[in-house]
Amino acid sequence: MKILIVLLILSVQPCFATIPKPYVEKLPSGLTVAVFEDHKLPLIDFVLLVPHGSVNDPAMKSGTAQLMMELLDRGSGEYNAAQFADLVESKGATTYSSIDNDSMTLGIHGMSTDRDVLFDLFRKWIMSPKWDPEEFKKEKTKLLDRWGHLGDQTSLLATLGFSRRLTNKTLYARGAFMSEVELRSINLSDSIAFYQNFFKPSDSVLIIVGDVNTQTWLKPQLAKLSEWKGSVPTQPLQKFASPQFDVSKEVIIAIDKPGAPHADIKFGVPAPSFKSKEHYDLLVSNSIFGDTFSSWLNTKIRDQAGYVYSIGSSFGHSVGYSIWGVSTSTAPEQVGLVLAKISKLYKDFQATQFTEAEVTAAKGYLVGSFAVNNSTLGQVASRWLAGKLFDLPEDYLEKFTDRVNQTNFASVAKATRTHFAGKTPEIVVSCDRLKCEKTLVAAGFKRLKWLKVSDLK
């Protein structure tokens, strides 16, 4: 549900005067290769983005993509899991991987003096999974155990409940897992089939970041990828529904977590996509509402009222669906008061009751934080890769500052009214029912649908 940010562990360098651009080449297999050269430090990263994820899980077998990704870390080529890990560690290197609804990423980070060895390991990692049946059993057991502990934290319950509520009846409604029953039904052949169907070079992107010479080193190494071939089959995606979350927007979904010491609140609405023409105006208005230290949420709920330790609002983008939401936690006895204050501020936000000075300050924050968050080549490469996943314009990074500066009070107010005015927020709360139900009702939130932790599994 969030924008892809790949972990590139490169040391911090001064901010760039201009956004660096990579050398880009498309191989006959369809694989896009992008190289960000940087010779300041003897470091190298290889990162592969495969633009398929949990949304591509087979029907009734959600968790297949997640389990396949876990298994990829358990041996490659002629090496078992321990041998592969030892080889990586012997070079002082690290591997990292992640998966979400839309994508899978794998990366390896180490010294550029070991680039040939690391690239060979990386190539085997992505092209020659071990598919060890015993490792499959271990990884499946681990996932089942993690899923079984879903109810340990109210924050996890609220996050899952909010995601299911906002994405209900969309392609994203299953998330990584829909149920323990589906996870248990997955076998090794399902994981192998997912890899064979979706782990293809035809629409994937390989980025290389760091101390590497594109002219002398790249081409002979890329030739080693020539055996990796194939196109992703056409697959009609399905929408899914969770009956427990099929309620009107005025109803609050409340997840009972007996004994929980605090309550977690999620509050939000569907949002425009990353590619919306009003994207930059909405970034400004969100900064005013809840994305800065001086935002409405922070100053009026955390600082002045003292009800919460942290609170904020943000956009969460998937390729085909976007959400805007508020997240916070508080004492169970105060959840009704906090929710009432959020609701009041949201109504003021819908009515665009912010000032021109607040717009100017938010623009300054966005421009400054963009520079800080793109101060290393690794950060730039991560965002460039995210742009590829979301099919953003080639100039979206270099034009970010200009496009923020082009917004003004009128355009920000118009975008906020267009996309927020009239939208009833959808709310999910996770707490101990015995401690928080009375405060919710007393604050005017009487339309509650209570779920048990088991209802989410």
C-alpha positions as CSV (number, residue, x, y, z in Angstrom):
1,M,0.0,0.0,0.0
2,K,2.9,2.4,0.1
3,I,5.3,3.8,-2.5
4,L,8.2,1.5,-3.3
5,I,11.4,2.6,-1.6
6,V,14.2,0.1,-2.2
7,L,16.8,-0.2,0.6
8,L,20.1,1.0,-0.9
9,I,22.6,1.2,1.9
10,L,25.0,3.9,0.6
11,S,26.8,6.4,2.8
12,V,25.4,10.0,2.8
13,Q,26.9,12.5,0.4
14,P,26.1,16.2,-0.1
15,C,22.8,17.1,-1.8
16,F,23.0,17.1,-5.6
17,A,22.7,20.4,-7.5
18,T,20.7,18.5,-10.1
19,I,19.1,15.1,-10.0
20,P,21.5,12.5,-11.5
21,K,20.3,10.5,-14.5
22,P,21.2,6.9,-15.1
23,Y,22.6,5.2,-18.1
24,V,19.7,3.1,-19.4
25,E,19.7,0.1,-21.7
26,K,17.0,-2.4,-22.7
27,L,18.1,-5.9,-23.4
28,P,16.6,-8.2,-26.0
29,S,14.8,-10.1,-23.2
30,G,12.9,-6.9,-22.3
31,L,14.9,-6.3,-19.1
32,T,15.6,-2.7,-18.5
33,V,19.0,-2.0,-17.0
34,A,19.8,1.3,-15.3
35,V,23.3,2.3,-14.0
36,F,23.9,5.1,-11.5
37,E,27.7,5.5,-11.5
38,D,29.3,6.9,-8.3
39,H,33.0,6.6,-7.7
40,K,33.2,8.5,-4.4
41,L,33.0,5.4,-2.3
42,P,34.0,1.7,-3.1
43,L,30.4,0.5,-2.8
44,I,28.0,-1.3,-5.1
45,D,24.3,-2.2,-5.1
46,F,22.4,-4.5,-7.5
47,V,18.6,-4.3,-7.2
48,L,16.0,-6.0,-9.3
49,L,12.4,-4.9,-9.5
50,V,9.8,-7.3,-10.7
51,P,6.4,-5.5,-11.2
52,H,4.2,-8.3,-9.9
53,G,3.2,-9.1,-6.3
54,S,0.5,-10.3,-4.0
55,V,-2.2,-9.1,-6.3
56,N,-1.2,-11.9,-8.7
57,D,-1.7,-14.6,-6.1
58,P,-3.9,-17.5,-7.5
59,A,-7.5,-17.6,-6.5
60,M,-8.0,-19.1,-3.0
61,K,-4.2,-19.1,-2.4
62,S,-3.3,-15.7,-1.1
63,G,0.2,-15.7,0.3
64,T,1.7,-17.6,-2.6
65,A,3.8,-14.6,-3.7
66,Q,5.0,-13.9,-0.2
67,L,6.0,-17.5,0.4
68,M,7.8,-17.6,-2.9
69,M,9.8,-14.6,-1.9
70,E,10.7,-16.1,1.4
71,L,11.9,-19.2,-0.4
72,L,14.1,-17.3,-2.8
73,D,16.3,-16.5,0.2
74,R,16.8,-20.1,1.0
75,G,19.4,-21.2,-1.5
76,S,20.4,-20.5,-5.1
77,G,22.2,-22.3,-7.8
78,E,24.5,-25.0,-6.4
79,Y,24.4,-23.4,-2.9
80,N,22.0,-24.3,-0.1
81,A,20.7,-21.5,2.2
82,A,23.6,-21.6,4.6
83,Q,26.3,-21.8,1.9
84,F,24.8,-18.9,0.0
85,A,24.5,-16.8,3.2
86,D,28.2,-17.6,4.0
87,L,29.4,-16.6,0.6
88,V,27.6,-13.2,0.9
89,E,28.9,-12.6,4.4
90,S,32.4,-13.6,3.5
91,K,32.5,-10.5,1.4
92,G,31.0,-8.3,4.1
93,A,28.0,-7.9,1.9
94,T,24.2,-8.0,2.7
95,T,21.1,-9.1,0.8
96,Y,17.6,-7.6,1.1
97,S,14.3,-8.4,-0.4
98,S,10.7,-7.2,-0.1
99,I,7.3,-7.7,-1.6
100,D,4.0,-5.8,-1.7
101,N,0.8,-5.9,-3.7
102,D,2.4,-4.7,-6.9
103,S,6.1,-5.6,-6.9
104,M,9.0,-7.8,-5.7
105,T,12.5,-6.4,-5.1
106,L,15.8,-8.2,-4.4
107,G,19.1,-6.5,-3.7
108,I,22.7,-7.1,-2.7
109,H,25.0,-4.5,-1.3
110,G,28.8,-4.7,-0.8
111,M,32.2,-3.5,-1.8
112,S,32.8,-2.6,-5.4
113,T,36.0,-4.5,-5.3
114,D,33.9,-7.6,-5.1
115,R,31.4,-6.6,-7.8
116,D,32.1,-9.6,-10.0
117,V,31.5,-12.1,-7.2
118,L,28.5,-10.2,-5.9
119,F,26.9,-10.0,-9.4
120,D,27.4,-13.7,-9.9
121,L,25.7,-14.4,-6.6
122,F,23.0,-12.0,-7.5
123,R,22.5,-13.6,-10.9
124,K,22.1,-17.0,-9.4
125,W,19.8,-15.6,-6.7
126,I,17.3,-14.4,-9.3
127,M,17.8,-17.0,-12.0
128,S,18.4,-20.3,-10.1
129,P,16.3,-20.7,-7.0
130,K,17.0,-23.9,-5.0
131,W,13.4,-24.9,-4.3
132,D,14.3,-27.1,-1.4
133,P,11.2,-28.9,0.0
134,E,12.5,-28.8,3.6
135,E,13.2,-25.0,3.4
136,F,9.7,-24.6,2.0
137,K,8.2,-26.3,5.0
138,K,10.3,-24.1,7.3
139,E,9.3,-20.9,5.6
140,K,5.6,-21.8,5.5
141,T,5.7,-22.7,9.2
142,K,7.3,-19.3,9.9
143,L,4.6,-17.4,7.9
144,L,1.8,-19.4,9.6
145,D,3.3,-18.5,13.0
146,R,3.6,-14.8,12.1
147,W,0.0,-14.8,10.9
148,G,-1.1,-16.6,14.1
149,H,0.4,-13.7,16.1
150,L,-1.6,-11.1,14.2
151,G,-3.6,-10.2,17.3
152,D,-0.6,-9.4,19.4
153,Q,-0.6,-5.7,18.5
154,T,-3.5,-3.4,18.1
155,S,-1.5,-1.4,15.5
156,L,-1.3,-4.5,13.2
157,L,-5.0,-5.2,13.7
158,A,-5.9,-1.6,12.9
159,T,-3.6,-1.5,9.8
160,L,-5.0,-4.7,8.4
161,G,-8.6,-3.8,9.1
162,F,-8.2,-0.3,7.6
163,S,-6.6,-1.7,4.5
164,R,-9.3,-4.3,4.0
165,R,-12.0,-1.8,4.6
166,L,-10.6,0.8,2.1
167,T,-9.7,-1.7,-0.6
168,N,-12.8,-3.9,-0.2
169,K,-14.2,-5.0,-3.6
170,T,-10.9,-4.0,-5.4
171,L,-8.0,-6.0,-6.7
172,Y,-6.1,-5.2,-3.5
173,A,-8.6,-6.6,-1.0
174,R,-6.7,-9.8,-0.2
175,G,-3.4,-8.1,0.7
176,A,-0.5,-10.4,1.3
177,F,-2.8,-12.9,3.1
178,M,-6.5,-13.4,3.2
179,S,-6.8,-16.2,5.7
180,E,-4.9,-19.0,7.4
181,V,-6.9,-21.5,5.4
182,E,-5.6,-20.2,2.1
183,L,-2.0,-20.0,3.4
184,R,-2.1,-23.6,4.6
185,S,-3.3,-24.7,1.1
186,I,-0.2,-23.5,-0.6
187,N,2.3,-26.1,-1.6
188,L,5.8,-26.0,-3.2
189,S,4.5,-26.4,-6.7
190,D,2.4,-23.2,-6.2
191,S,5.5,-21.2,-5.3
192,I,7.5,-22.6,-8.2
193,A,4.6,-21.9,-10.6
194,F,4.3,-18.3,-9.4
195,Y,8.1,-17.8,-10.0
196,Q,7.8,-19.4,-13.5
197,N,4.9,-17.2,-14.4
198,F,5.8,-13.8,-13.0
199,F,9.5,-13.7,-12.3
200,K,10.4,-12.7,-15.9
201,P,12.8,-10.2,-17.5
202,S,10.3,-8.9,-20.0
203,D,8.9,-6.1,-17.7
204,S,11.5,-6.1,-14.9
205,V,14.1,-3.4,-14.1
206,L,17.7,-4.0,-12.9
207,I,19.5,-1.0,-11.3
208,I,23.2,-0.9,-10.5
209,V,24.3,1.8,-8.1
210,G,27.8,2.8,-7.1
211,D,31.4,2.4,-8.1
212,V,31.2,0.7,-11.5
213,N,32.4,1.6,-15.0
214,T,29.5,1.3,-17.3
215,Q,31.6,1.2,-20.5
216,T,34.1,-1.5,-19.5
217,W,32.3,-3.6,-17.0
218,L,28.6,-3.7,-17.9
219,K,28.2,-5.4,-21.2
220,P,30.2,-8.7,-20.4
221,Q,28.2,-9.0,-17.1
222,L,24.9,-8.4,-18.8
223,A,25.7,-11.2,-21.3
224,K,25.5,-13.6,-18.3
225,L,21.8,-12.7,-18.1
226,S,21.1,-13.9,-21.6
227,E,19.7,-17.2,-20.4
228,W,17.0,-15.4,-18.4
229,K,14.1,-15.2,-20.8
230,G,10.4,-15.2,-21.0
231,S,7.3,-12.9,-21.0
232,V,4.7,-12.6,-18.3
233,P,1.4,-14.3,-19.3
234,T,-1.7,-12.2,-19.6
235,Q,-3.7,-12.7,-16.4
236,P,-7.1,-11.2,-15.7
237,L,-7.0,-10.0,-12.1
238,Q,-9.9,-10.5,-9.7
239,K,-11.6,-8.2,-7.3
240,F,-12.2,-9.6,-3.8
241,A,-14.6,-8.8,-1.0
242,S,-14.6,-9.2,2.7
243,P,-18.1,-9.4,4.0
244,Q,-17.1,-8.2,7.5
245,F,-16.0,-4.9,6.0
246,D,-19.0,-4.4,3.7
247,V,-20.6,-1.7,5.7
248,S,-21.6,1.9,5.1
249,K,-19.0,4.6,5.6
250,E,-20.8,6.0,8.6
251,V,-20.2,2.7,10.5
252,I,-17.0,2.4,12.5
253,I,-15.2,-1.0,12.3
254,A,-14.0,-1.7,15.8
255,I,-11.6,-4.7,16.4
256,D,-11.7,-6.0,20.0
257,K,-8.3,-6.7,21.5
258,P,-8.9,-7.7,25.1
259,G,-6.3,-6.4,27.5
260,A,-4.8,-4.0,25.0
261,P,-3.1,-1.1,26.9
262,H,-3.8,1.4,24.1
263,A,-6.1,2.0,21.1
264,D,-5.1,2.5,17.5
265,I,-7.1,4.7,15.1
266,K,-7.1,4.6,11.3
267,F,-9.2,7.3,9.6
268,G,-9.2,8.0,5.8
269,V,-10.7,8.0,2.3
270,P,-9.8,6.7,-1.1
271,A,-7.4,9.1,-2.9
272,P,-6.4,10.1,-6.4
273,S,-3.5,8.2,-8.0
274,F,0.1,9.1,-8.0
275,K,-0.4,10.4,-11.6
276,S,-3.2,12.8,-10.7
277,K,-2.7,16.3,-12.2
278,E,-3.4,17.7,-8.8
279,H,-0.8,15.4,-7.0
280,Y,1.4,18.3,-6.0
281,D,-1.4,20.4,-4.7
282,L,-2.6,17.5,-2.6
283,L,0.9,17.0,-1.2
284,V,0.8,20.6,0.0
285,S,-2.6,20.3,1.6
286,N,-1.6,17.0,3.3
287,S,1.5,18.7,4.7
288,I,-0.7,21.3,6.2
289,F,-3.1,18.8,7.7
290,G,-0.8,16.2,9.1
291,D,2.7,15.7,7.6
292,T,4.8,18.3,9.4
293,F,5.8,19.1,13.0
294,S,3.6,22.2,12.8
295,S,0.6,20.5,11.1
296,W,-2.9,20.7,12.3
297,L,-2.9,17.2,13.7
298,N,0.4,17.7,15.6
299,T,-0.3,21.1,17.0
300,K,-4.0,20.7,17.9
301,I,-4.2,17.1,19.0
302,R,-0.7,16.1,20.2
303,D,0.7,19.4,21.5
304,Q,-2.3,21.3,22.7
305,A,-4.5,18.5,23.9
306,G,-1.7,16.0,24.8
307,Y,-3.8,13.0,23.9
308,V,-1.4,11.2,21.7
309,Y,2.4,10.7,21.4
310,S,2.5,10.8,17.6
311,I,-0.1,11.4,14.9
312,G,0.1,12.1,11.1
313,S,-1.5,11.8,7.8
314,S,-0.2,10.5,4.5
315,F,-1.0,9.1,1.1
316,G,-0.5,5.4,0.4
317,H,-0.2,4.6,-3.3
318,S,-0.5,1.2,-5.1
319,V,-0.3,1.0,-8.8
320,G,-4.1,0.7,-9.1
321,Y,-5.4,2.1,-5.9
322,S,-4.6,5.0,-3.5
323,I,-5.5,5.9,0.1
324,W,-5.2,9.0,2.2
325,G,-5.3,8.4,5.9
326,V,-4.6,9.5,9.5
327,S,-2.9,7.2,12.0
328,T,-2.5,7.5,15.7
329,S,-2.8,5.7,19.0
330,T,-4.0,6.8,22.4
331,A,-5.3,5.5,25.7
332,P,-8.4,3.4,25.4
333,E,-10.4,5.8,27.6
334,Q,-9.6,8.7,25.3
335,V,-10.2,7.1,21.9
336,G,-13.6,8.8,21.5
337,L,-12.2,12.3,22.3
338,V,-9.3,11.8,19.9
339,L,-11.5,10.6,17.1
340,A,-13.9,13.5,17.6
341,K,-11.0,16.0,17.4
342,I,-9.7,14.3,14.2
343,S,-13.2,14.4,12.7
344,K,-13.5,18.1,13.5
345,L,-10.2,19.0,11.9
346,Y,-11.1,16.9,8.9
347,K,-14.3,18.9,8.4
348,D,-12.3,22.2,8.6
349,F,-9.8,20.6,6.1
350,Q,-12.7,19.7,3.7
351,A,-13.8,23.4,4.0
352,T,-10.2,24.4,3.2
353,Q,-9.9,26.5,6.3
354,F,-6.1,26.9,5.9
355,T,-4.3,30.1,5.1
356,E,-2.0,31.3,2.4
357,A,0.8,31.4,4.9
358,E,0.3,27.7,5.7
359,V,0.4,26.9,2.0
360,T,3.7,28.8,1.7
361,A,5.2,27.0,4.7
362,A,4.1,23.6,3.4
363,K,5.7,24.2,0.0
364,G,8.9,25.1,1.7
365,Y,8.8,21.9,3.8
366,L,8.2,19.8,0.7
367,V,11.0,21.4,-1.3
368,G,13.5,21.1,1.6
369,S,12.6,17.6,2.5
370,F,12.8,16.5,-1.1
371,A,16.4,17.8,-1.3
372,V,17.3,16.0,2.0
373,N,15.6,12.8,0.9
374,N,17.5,12.7,-2.3
375,S,20.9,13.6,-0.9
376,T,22.5,10.2,-1.8
377,L,22.6,8.4,-5.1
378,G,20.9,5.5,-3.5
379,Q,17.9,7.6,-2.6
380,V,17.7,9.0,-6.1
381,A,17.9,5.5,-7.6
382,S,15.2,4.2,-5.3
383,R,12.8,7.0,-6.3
384,W,13.7,6.5,-10.0
385,L,12.8,2.9,-9.6
386,A,9.5,3.8,-8.0
387,G,8.8,6.0,-10.9
388,K,9.3,3.0,-13.2
389,L,6.8,0.9,-11.2
390,F,4.2,3.7,-11.2
391,D,4.9,4.6,-14.9
392,L,5.6,8.2,-13.9
393,P,7.0,10.8,-16.4
394,E,10.7,10.6,-17.0
395,D,11.2,14.1,-15.5
396,Y,9.2,13.6,-12.4
397,L,12.2,13.8,-10.1
398,E,13.9,16.7,-11.7
399,K,10.7,18.6,-12.0
400,F,9.4,17.9,-8.4
401,T,10.6,21.2,-6.9
402,D,9.3,23.3,-9.8
403,R,5.9,21.6,-9.7
404,V,5.6,22.2,-5.9
405,N,6.6,25.8,-6.4
406,Q,4.0,26.2,-9.1
407,T,1.1,25.5,-6.7
408,N,-0.6,28.3,-4.9
409,F,-3.3,28.9,-2.4
410,A,-6.1,28.8,-5.0
411,S,-4.9,25.6,-6.7
412,V,-4.3,23.8,-3.3
413,A,-7.8,24.8,-2.0
414,K,-9.4,23.7,-5.3
415,A,-7.7,20.3,-5.2
416,T,-8.6,19.8,-1.6
417,R,-12.3,20.6,-2.2
418,T,-12.3,18.4,-5.3
419,H,-10.9,15.3,-3.6
420,F,-12.0,15.6,0.0
421,A,-15.1,17.7,0.2
422,G,-18.2,15.5,0.6
423,K,-16.2,12.4,1.3
424,T,-17.2,10.6,4.5
425,P,-14.2,9.1,6.2
426,E,-13.9,5.4,6.8
427,I,-12.7,4.6,10.3
428,V,-11.2,1.5,11.9
429,V,-10.3,1.3,15.7
430,S,-8.5,-1.5,17.5
431,C,-8.8,-1.6,21.3
432,D,-10.1,-3.4,24.3
433,R,-13.9,-3.1,23.9
434,L,-14.5,-3.0,27.7
435,K,-12.3,0.1,27.9
436,C,-13.1,2.1,24.8
437,E,-16.7,1.4,23.7
438,K,-18.2,3.8,26.3
439,T,-15.9,6.7,25.3
440,L,-16.7,6.1,21.6
441,V,-20.4,6.2,22.2
442,A,-20.1,9.2,24.5
443,A,-18.3,11.1,21.8
444,G,-21.1,10.5,19.4
445,F,-19.7,7.4,17.6
446,K,-22.6,5.1,18.1
447,R,-22.6,3.1,14.9
448,L,-20.1,0.5,15.7
449,K,-19.5,-2.9,14.2
450,W,-17.3,-5.0,16.5
451,L,-15.1,-7.7,15.1
452,K,-12.9,-10.3,16.8
453,V,-9.3,-10.9,15.9
454,S,-10.4,-14.3,14.5
455,D,-12.7,-12.4,12.0
456,L,-9.5,-11.1,10.3
457,K,-7.8,-14.5,10.0
